[in-house]
């Protein structure tokens, strides 16, 4: 989708601080970090949000999780722990309509999130 912010980051027309990538997913720094380590992981294929995932997206979604493990290790948060979050819809403050997963780490997380 040509007007999708994350699609534009994936295709390189909008710059981002890339943390890693594989064949189906890209990880980059969040521009409004909520933790010392705050990365966004997106599939390279445009999927609107987690509510739109179907069996045909299995490889894309698995690639996001595999990449999360890799970038968590590179950011030195894999052993201490990190949080993965997906938001769906306006009430969840999902501001970009492209499936994305937040990887948060580098500090003790609280519950409920805040």
Secondary structure, DSSP 8 states (H G I E B T S, - for coil): -TT-HHHHHHTTSS---EEEE-SSEEEEE-TT-SSSEEEEEEESS----GGG--GGGHHHHHHHHHHHHHHHHHTT-TTT-EEEE---SGGGT--SSS-EEEEEESS---SS--
